[in-house]
Amino acid sequence: MDWMVPLVLYNLLILLAAKVIEKLFG
């Protein structure tokens, strides 16, 4: 089950990056 933790963190990082990119270039 330890593999789920970095997976969730990675997904959160992608969502955060998408919001930042949308704010910068939107």
RAMOCOR-V539211 format. One record per backbone hydrogen bond with DSSP energy under -1.0 kcal/mol. CO is the residue of the C=O (numbers start at 1). NH is the residue of the N-H. E is the energy in kcal/mol with one decimal. If there is no record, write none. Layout:
CO,NH,E / CO,NH,E
This chain:
1,4,-1.5 / 3,7,-1.1 / 4,8,-2.4 / 5,9,-2.4 / 6,10,-2.4 / 7,11,-2.1 / 8,12,-2.4 / 9,13,-2.2 / 10,14,-2.1 / 11,15,-2.3 / 12,16,-2.5 / 13,17,-2.6 / 14,18,-2.4 / 15,19,-2.0 / 16,20,-2.2 / 17,21,-2.8 / 18,22,-2.4 / 19,23,-2.1 / 20,24,-2.3 / 21,25,-3.0 / 22,26,-1.6
